[in-house]
Amino acid sequence: MASRFFSDPESVLGTLARLFAADGAAREVAILTYSTPEIVESHYDNWNGGTYYFNLFLHVPINLYPQVEGSKDQIATAIKEQIQVFLQGNEHEILSEIAIVPAVVDDPQWREKAAAWLSGSKVSNQGRVRSDNVAPLTQDGLLFRSRPEIHVYKALKATGVSFAPLPVFIRGGESYSRIEPDFVLIYKGITMVLEVDGDTVHTETPAEAQARIRTLQHEGVHVERIAASECDTPQKAKEVAEKVLNTFQKLKDAK
């Protein structure tokens, strides 16, 4: 298995992602899922039949790397510890180090994009700094935590309703809290939080998820929860968007 890993790490890394998902380790799952692995031989020791030493580089997309940069060493250590079970029985091939690095993107327009960012045209207040609940995907320059969320985003965008994907809400004072709802929608004078539950990135229990958005509920915000399985295709997400609009109308009529 060790030789297979060093020549083609994909199957082992895929198994590791499942193991970390079972433990609710969203950061590690995101790194393994969205990074590109590279095995590099670091050195060779010819003692006792010879031993090859390798480094594993995980090239992380640039939208994900800033979210995990502060804890990348901790994540790399966790991955290295878990991976050892697959490398047993081969004393002549050793995994020396795992490094999480930003993926290099060949973008001939990077100067123009950097200038636009400096001018403030690309500034976003989306939740991007909580490394324990990363948002590894992008669509239209916005961050998302899962494919079902992107399907919902596209479906809501087609309806014309005003909404914010993955916004940051801060509650100050002694009971300070920071929350990042999946979607906040405003329609006909009503504010709604729409949460997508049950994908591999959301690791909260229903009770934890409810506690996280309780601050907004206490302010009169209506909360709707949907399962990821209800919006894992564009067609399903379209049906969810229609149901959301119907819910808005019922709430409006009940006032």
C-alpha positions as YAML, in Angstrom:
chain: A
units: angstrom
residues:
- id: 1
  name: MET
  ca: [0.00, 0.00, 0.00]
- id: 2
  name: ALA
  ca: [2.87, 2.37, 0.73]
- id: 3
  name: SER
  ca: [4.34, 2.04, -2.76]
- id: 4
  name: ARG
  ca: [0.91, 2.59, -4.26]
- id: 5
  name: PHE
  ca: [0.43, 5.72, -2.16]
- id: 6
  name: PHE
  ca: [3.70, 7.30, -3.23]
- id: 7
  name: SER
  ca: [2.98, 6.63, -6.90]
- id: 8
  name: ASP
  ca: [-0.74, 7.48, -6.81]
- id: 9
  name: PRO
  ca: [-2.03, 8.98, -3.52]
- id: 10
  name: GLU
  ca: [-5.63, 9.61, -4.67]
- id: 11
  name: SER
  ca: [-7.30, 6.48, -3.27]
- id: 12
  name: VAL
  ca: [-5.64, 6.84, 0.14]
- id: 13
  name: LEU
  ca: [-6.46, 10.55, 0.36]
- id: 14
  name: GLY
  ca: [-10.07, 9.80, -0.59]
- id: 15
  name: THR
  ca: [-10.31, 7.25, 2.21]
- id: 16
  name: LEU
  ca: [-8.76, 9.74, 4.63]
- id: 17
  name: ALA
  ca: [-11.39, 12.32, 3.66]
- id: 18
  name: ARG
  ca: [-14.14, 9.84, 4.59]
- id: 19
  name: LEU
  ca: [-12.46, 9.11, 7.93]
- id: 20
  name: PHE
  ca: [-12.16, 12.80, 8.76]
- id: 21
  name: ALA
  ca: [-15.78, 13.37, 7.67]
- id: 22
  name: ALA
  ca: [-16.88, 10.68, 10.12]
- id: 23
  name: ASP
  ca: [-15.12, 12.67, 12.86]
- id: 24
  name: GLY
  ca: [-16.70, 15.95, 11.76]
- id: 25
  name: ALA
  ca: [-13.31, 17.43, 10.80]
- id: 26
  name: ALA
  ca: [-14.49, 19.91, 8.15]
- id: 27
  name: ARG
  ca: [-11.13, 21.61, 7.65]
- id: 28
  name: GLU
  ca: [-9.29, 18.40, 6.91]
- id: 29
  name: VAL
  ca: [-12.06, 17.19, 4.60]
- id: 30
  name: ALA
  ca: [-11.95, 20.46, 2.67]
- id: 31
  name: ILE
  ca: [-8.17, 20.36, 2.31]
- id: 32
  name: LEU
  ca: [-8.14, 16.74, 1.10]
- id: 33
  name: THR
  ca: [-11.09, 17.28, -1.24]
- id: 34
  name: TYR
  ca: [-10.09, 20.48, -2.98]
- id: 35
  name: SER
  ca: [-6.29, 20.36, -2.95]
- id: 36
  name: THR
  ca: [-4.05, 18.88, -5.63]
- id: 37
  name: PRO
  ca: [-1.52, 16.41, -4.16]
- id: 38
  name: GLU
  ca: [2.11, 16.28, -5.23]
- id: 39
  name: ILE
  ca: [4.60, 13.65, -4.00]
- id: 40
  name: VAL
  ca: [8.23, 14.79, -4.07]
- id: 41
  name: GLU
  ca: [11.24, 12.64, -3.16]
- id: 42
  name: SER
  ca: [13.21, 14.63, -0.59]
- id: 43
  name: HIS
  ca: [16.25, 12.42, -0.09]
- id: 44
  name: TYR
  ca: [17.63, 8.86, -0.11]
- id: 45
  name: ASP
  ca: [19.49, 6.93, 2.58]
- id: 46
  name: ASN
  ca: [21.39, 3.88, 1.30]
- id: 47
  name: TRP
  ca: [21.79, 2.29, 4.75]
- id: 48
  name: ASN
  ca: [20.17, -1.13, 5.39]
- id: 49
  name: GLY
  ca: [18.95, -1.70, 1.86]
- id: 50
  name: GLY
  ca: [18.09, 1.91, 1.16]
- id: 51
  name: THR
  ca: [15.25, 4.17, 2.27]
- id: 52
  name: TYR
  ca: [13.42, 6.75, 0.19]
- id: 53
  name: TYR
  ca: [11.97, 9.81, 1.92]
- id: 54
  name: PHE
  ca: [9.08, 11.74, 0.44]
- id: 55
  name: ASN
  ca: [7.19, 14.99, 1.07]
- id: 56
  name: LEU
  ca: [3.51, 15.42, 0.28]
- id: 57
  name: PHE
  ca: [2.50, 18.88, -0.91]
- id: 58
  name: LEU
  ca: [-1.21, 19.70, -0.87]
- id: 59
  name: HIS
  ca: [-1.77, 22.61, -3.27]
- id: 60
  name: VAL
  ca: [-4.85, 24.42, -1.97]
- id: 61
  name: PRO
  ca: [-7.06, 26.72, -4.09]
- id: 62
  name: ILE
  ca: [-6.38, 30.39, -3.42]
- id: 63
  name: ASN
  ca: [-9.92, 31.03, -2.11]
- id: 64
  name: LEU
  ca: [-9.51, 28.30, 0.52]
- id: 65
  name: TYR
  ca: [-5.89, 28.85, 1.59]
- id: 66
  name: PRO
  ca: [-6.43, 32.13, 3.54]
- id: 67
  name: GLN
  ca: [-9.15, 30.42, 5.58]
- id: 68
  name: VAL
  ca: [-6.78, 27.69, 6.83]
- id: 69
  name: GLU
  ca: [-3.42, 29.48, 6.79]
- id: 70
  name: GLY
  ca: [-3.38, 30.07, 10.53]
- id: 71
  name: SER
  ca: [-3.99, 26.39, 11.30]
- id: 72
  name: LYS
  ca: [-2.30, 24.72, 8.32]
- id: 73
  name: ASP
  ca: [0.46, 23.15, 10.44]
- id: 74
  name: GLN
  ca: [-2.10, 21.66, 12.79]
- id: 75
  name: ILE
  ca: [-4.12, 20.32, 9.85]
- id: 76
  name: ALA
  ca: [-1.00, 18.86, 8.19]
- id: 77
  name: THR
  ca: [-0.06, 17.12, 11.44]
- id: 78
  name: ALA
  ca: [-3.54, 15.61, 11.76]
- id: 79
  name: ILE
  ca: [-3.44, 14.33, 8.18]
- id: 80
  name: LYS
  ca: [0.06, 12.90, 8.63]
- id: 81
  name: GLU
  ca: [-0.97, 11.06, 11.79]
- id: 82
  name: GLN
  ca: [-4.01, 9.54, 10.12]
- id: 83
  name: ILE
  ca: [-2.11, 8.55, 7.00]
- id: 84
  name: GLN
  ca: [0.41, 6.41, 8.85]
- id: 85
  name: VAL
  ca: [-1.98, 3.47, 9.05]
- id: 86
  name: PHE
  ca: [-1.78, 3.18, 5.25]
- id: 87
  name: LEU
  ca: [2.02, 3.31, 5.22]
- id: 88
  name: GLN
  ca: [2.73, 0.43, 7.60]
- id: 89
  name: GLY
  ca: [4.84, -2.51, 6.51]
- id: 90
  name: ASN
  ca: [7.22, -0.68, 4.18]
- id: 91
  name: GLU
  ca: [10.34, 0.49, 5.97]
- id: 92
  name: HIS
  ca: [12.00, 1.63, 2.75]
- id: 93
  name: GLU
  ca: [9.55, 4.41, 1.91]
- id: 94
  name: ILE
  ca: [8.91, 7.14, 4.48]
- id: 95
  name: LEU
  ca: [6.57, 10.13, 4.42]
- id: 96
  name: SER
  ca: [8.71, 12.84, 6.00]
- id: 97
  name: GLU
  ca: [6.51, 15.90, 5.78]
- id: 98
  name: ILE
  ca: [3.14, 17.19, 4.65]
- id: 99
  name: ALA
  ca: [2.99, 20.82, 3.54]
- id: 100
  name: ILE
  ca: [-0.18, 22.80, 2.79]
- id: 101
  name: VAL
  ca: [0.64, 25.47, 0.22]
- id: 102
  name: PRO
  ca: [-1.37, 27.81, -2.02]
- id: 103
  name: ALA
  ca: [-1.90, 26.53, -5.54]
- id: 104
  name: VAL
  ca: [-0.15, 28.63, -8.15]
- id: 105
  name: VAL
  ca: [-2.61, 29.96, -10.73]
- id: 106
  name: ASP
  ca: [-1.45, 31.08, -14.15]
- id: 107
  name: ASP
  ca: [-3.57, 34.20, -14.58]
- id: 108
  name: PRO
  ca: [-2.32, 36.76, -17.13]
- id: 109
  name: GLN
  ca: [-4.89, 39.26, -15.79]
- id: 110
  name: TRP
  ca: [-3.73, 39.11, -12.18]
- id: 111
  name: ARG
  ca: [-2.46, 42.70, -12.21]
- id: 112
  name: GLU
  ca: [-5.83, 44.05, -13.35]
- id: 113
  name: LYS
  ca: [-7.64, 41.98, -10.74]
- id: 114
  name: ALA
  ca: [-5.26, 43.08, -8.00]
- id: 115
  name: ALA
  ca: [-5.79, 46.72, -8.99]
- id: 116
  name: ALA
  ca: [-9.57, 46.20, -8.83]
- id: 117
  name: TRP
  ca: [-9.22, 44.74, -5.34]
- id: 118
  name: LEU
  ca: [-7.11, 47.67, -4.20]
- id: 119
  name: SER
  ca: [-9.77, 50.06, -5.45]
- id: 120
  name: GLY
  ca: [-12.34, 48.29, -3.29]
- id: 121
  name: SER
  ca: [-14.48, 46.95, -6.13]
- id: 122
  name: LYS
  ca: [-14.02, 43.34, -5.01]
- id: 123
  name: VAL
  ca: [-14.27, 43.78, -1.25]
- id: 124
  name: SER
  ca: [-16.62, 41.28, 0.42]
- id: 125
  name: ASN
  ca: [-17.85, 40.80, 3.98]
- id: 126
  name: GLN
  ca: [-18.58, 37.15, 3.40]
- id: 127
  name: GLY
  ca: [-17.55, 34.74, 6.14]
- id: 128
  name: ARG
  ca: [-14.03, 33.73, 5.23]
- id: 129
  name: VAL
  ca: [-11.95, 33.73, 8.40]
- id: 130
  name: ARG
  ca: [-13.43, 30.91, 10.48]
- id: 131
  name: SER
  ca: [-10.99, 28.11, 9.77]
- id: 132
  name: ASP
  ca: [-13.17, 25.60, 11.65]
- id: 133
  name: ASN
  ca: [-15.99, 25.99, 9.11]
- id: 134
  name: VAL
  ca: [-14.34, 26.76, 5.81]
- id: 135
  name: ALA
  ca: [-16.05, 27.81, 2.58]
- id: 136
  name: PRO
  ca: [-13.94, 26.17, -0.15]
- id: 137
  name: LEU
  ca: [-16.10, 26.78, -3.24]
- id: 138
  name: THR
  ca: [-16.68, 29.89, -5.32]
- id: 139
  name: GLN
  ca: [-19.39, 31.02, -7.70]
- id: 140
  name: ASP
  ca: [-19.60, 34.50, -9.22]
- id: 141
  name: GLY
  ca: [-16.77, 35.55, -6.90]
- id: 142
  name: LEU
  ca: [-18.73, 34.50, -3.78]
- id: 143
  name: LEU
  ca: [-17.84, 31.82, -1.24]
- id: 144
  name: PHE
  ca: [-19.88, 28.68, -0.52]
- id: 145
  name: ARG
  ca: [-19.44, 25.61, 1.61]
- id: 146
  name: SER
  ca: [-21.06, 23.01, -0.64]
- id: 147
  name: ARG
  ca: [-22.41, 22.28, -4.11]
- id: 148
  name: PRO
  ca: [-26.02, 22.20, -2.86]
- id: 149
  name: GLU
  ca: [-25.54, 25.78, -1.59]
- id: 150
  name: ILE
  ca: [-24.39, 26.83, -5.05]
- id: 151
  name: HIS
  ca: [-27.46, 25.22, -6.59]
- id: 152
  name: VAL
  ca: [-29.67, 27.15, -4.15]
- id: 153
  name: TYR
  ca: [-27.76, 30.36, -4.89]
- id: 154
  name: LYS
  ca: [-28.40, 30.03, -8.62]
- id: 155
  name: ALA
  ca: [-32.05, 29.17, -8.06]
- id: 156
  name: LEU
  ca: [-32.63, 32.13, -5.74]
- id: 157
  name: LYS
  ca: [-30.78, 34.42, -8.13]
- id: 158
  name: ALA
  ca: [-33.23, 33.44, -10.87]
- id: 159
  name: THR
  ca: [-36.27, 34.42, -8.74]
- id: 160
  name: GLY
  ca: [-35.34, 38.07, -8.29]
- id: 161
  name: VAL
  ca: [-35.50, 37.93, -4.49]
- id: 162
  name: SER
  ca: [-32.88, 39.94, -2.57]
- id: 163
  name: PHE
  ca: [-30.52, 37.72, -0.58]
- id: 164
  name: ALA
  ca: [-27.02, 37.44, 0.88]
- id: 165
  name: PRO
  ca: [-25.07, 34.17, 0.75]
- id: 166
  name: LEU
  ca: [-22.88, 33.38, 3.75]
- id: 167
  name: PRO
  ca: [-22.97, 36.85, 5.34]
- id: 168
  name: VAL
  ca: [-21.29, 37.64, 8.66]
- id: 169
  name: PHE
  ca: [-23.46, 38.77, 11.58]
- id: 170
  name: ILE
  ca: [-21.88, 40.14, 14.75]
- id: 171
  name: ARG
  ca: [-23.64, 40.56, 18.08]
- id: 172
  name: GLY
  ca: [-21.66, 42.82, 20.38]
- id: 173
  name: GLY
  ca: [-21.75, 43.34, 24.10]
- id: 174
  name: GLU
  ca: [-20.95, 40.87, 26.84]
- id: 175
  name: SER
  ca: [-22.63, 38.02, 24.95]
- id: 176
  name: TYR
  ca: [-20.53, 38.56, 21.82]
- id: 177
  name: SER
  ca: [-21.20, 36.11, 19.02]
- id: 178
  name: ARG
  ca: [-20.37, 35.73, 15.35]
- id: 179
  name: ILE
  ca: [-22.61, 33.74, 13.04]
- id: 180
  name: GLU
  ca: [-22.54, 32.98, 9.34]
- id: 181
  name: PRO
  ca: [-25.96, 31.84, 8.07]
- id: 182
  name: ASP
  ca: [-25.98, 30.06, 4.73]
- id: 183
  name: PHE
  ca: [-28.45, 32.56, 3.24]
- id: 184
  name: VAL
  ca: [-30.29, 35.64, 4.48]
- id: 185
  name: LEU
  ca: [-33.26, 36.65, 2.31]
- id: 186
  name: ILE
  ca: [-35.39, 39.81, 2.38]
- id: 187
  name: TYR
  ca: [-38.72, 39.81, 0.56]
- id: 188
  name: LYS
  ca: [-41.89, 41.83, 1.02]
- id: 189
  name: GLY
  ca: [-40.64, 43.27, 4.29]
- id: 190
  name: ILE
  ca: [-39.80, 39.87, 5.79]
- id: 191
  name: THR
  ca: [-36.32, 38.60, 6.65]
- id: 192
  name: MET
  ca: [-35.60, 34.88, 6.44]
- id: 193
  name: VAL
  ca: [-32.57, 32.71, 7.18]
- id: 194
  name: LEU
  ca: [-32.24, 29.66, 4.95]
- id: 195
  name: GLU
  ca: [-29.91, 26.93, 6.20]
- id: 196
  name: VAL
  ca: [-28.73, 23.92, 4.17]
- id: 197
  name: ASP
  ca: [-28.13, 20.94, 6.46]
- id: 198
  name: GLY
  ca: [-26.65, 17.52, 6.04]
- id: 199
  name: ASP
  ca: [-23.70, 17.91, 3.65]
- id: 200
  name: THR
  ca: [-20.16, 16.81, 4.47]
- id: 201
  name: VAL
  ca: [-19.02, 20.31, 5.43]
- id: 202
  name: HIS
  ca: [-21.72, 21.15, 7.99]
- id: 203
  name: THR
  ca: [-20.73, 19.19, 11.07]
- id: 204
  name: GLU
  ca: [-23.18, 20.63, 13.57]
- id: 205
  name: THR
  ca: [-25.90, 18.73, 15.34]
- id: 206
  name: PRO
  ca: [-29.44, 20.13, 14.89]
- id: 207
  name: ALA
  ca: [-29.25, 21.53, 18.43]
- id: 208
  name: GLU
  ca: [-25.93, 23.27, 17.71]
- id: 209
  name: ALA
  ca: [-27.26, 24.68, 14.45]
- id: 210
  name: GLN
  ca: [-30.36, 25.98, 16.20]
- id: 211
  name: ALA
  ca: [-28.27, 27.62, 18.92]
- id: 212
  name: ARG
  ca: [-26.06, 29.29, 16.31]
- id: 213
  name: ILE
  ca: [-28.94, 31.17, 14.67]
- id: 214
  name: ARG
  ca: [-30.98, 31.78, 17.82]
- id: 215
  name: THR
  ca: [-29.68, 35.35, 17.99]
- id: 216
  name: LEU
  ca: [-31.40, 36.18, 14.72]
- id: 217
  name: GLN
  ca: [-34.56, 34.31, 15.69]
- id: 218
  name: HIS
  ca: [-34.85, 36.44, 18.81]
- id: 219
  name: GLU
  ca: [-34.86, 39.48, 16.54]
- id: 220
  name: GLY
  ca: [-37.89, 38.13, 14.68]
- id: 221
  name: VAL
  ca: [-36.11, 36.52, 11.74]
- id: 222
  name: HIS
  ca: [-37.93, 33.54, 10.24]
- id: 223
  name: VAL
  ca: [-35.72, 30.43, 9.85]
- id: 224
  name: GLU
  ca: [-36.14, 27.70, 7.25]
- id: 225
  name: ARG
  ca: [-33.97, 24.57, 7.16]
- id: 226
  name: ILE
  ca: [-33.57, 22.27, 4.17]
- id: 227
  name: ALA
  ca: [-31.55, 19.09, 3.75]
- id: 228
  name: ALA
  ca: [-28.68, 19.04, 1.28]
- id: 229
  name: SER
  ca: [-30.41, 16.12, -0.42]
- id: 230
  name: GLU
  ca: [-33.32, 18.46, -1.22]
- id: 231
  name: CYS
  ca: [-31.12, 20.73, -3.32]
- id: 232
  name: ASP
  ca: [-28.30, 18.55, -4.65]
- id: 233
  name: THR
  ca: [-29.36, 19.16, -8.26]
- id: 234
  name: PRO
  ca: [-30.33, 22.38, -10.07]
- id: 235
  name: GLN
  ca: [-33.90, 21.15, -10.53]
- id: 236
  name: LYS
  ca: [-34.33, 20.32, -6.84]
- id: 237
  name: ALA
  ca: [-32.88, 23.71, -5.90]
- id: 238
  name: LYS
  ca: [-35.38, 25.41, -8.20]
- id: 239
  name: GLU
  ca: [-38.19, 23.64, -6.34]
- id: 240
  name: VAL
  ca: [-36.70, 24.80, -3.03]
- id: 241
  name: ALA
  ca: [-36.62, 28.40, -4.28]
- id: 242
  name: GLU
  ca: [-40.28, 28.15, -5.25]
- id: 243
  name: LYS
  ca: [-41.17, 26.81, -1.81]
- id: 244
  name: VAL
  ca: [-39.25, 29.67, -0.20]
- id: 245
  name: LEU
  ca: [-41.25, 32.23, -2.16]
- id: 246
  name: ASN
  ca: [-44.49, 30.47, -1.17]
- id: 247
  name: THR
  ca: [-43.38, 30.61, 2.48]
- id: 248
  name: PHE
  ca: [-42.71, 34.34, 2.16]
- id: 249
  name: GLN
  ca: [-46.22, 34.85, 0.80]
- id: 250
  name: LYS
  ca: [-47.79, 32.84, 3.65]
- id: 251
  name: LEU
  ca: [-45.83, 34.86, 6.20]
- id: 252
  name: LYS
  ca: [-46.94, 38.06, 4.52]
- id: 253
  name: ASP
  ca: [-50.60, 36.96, 4.52]
- id: 254
  name: ALA
  ca: [-50.39, 35.99, 8.20]
- id: 255
  name: LYS
  ca: [-49.35, 39.50, 9.26]
...
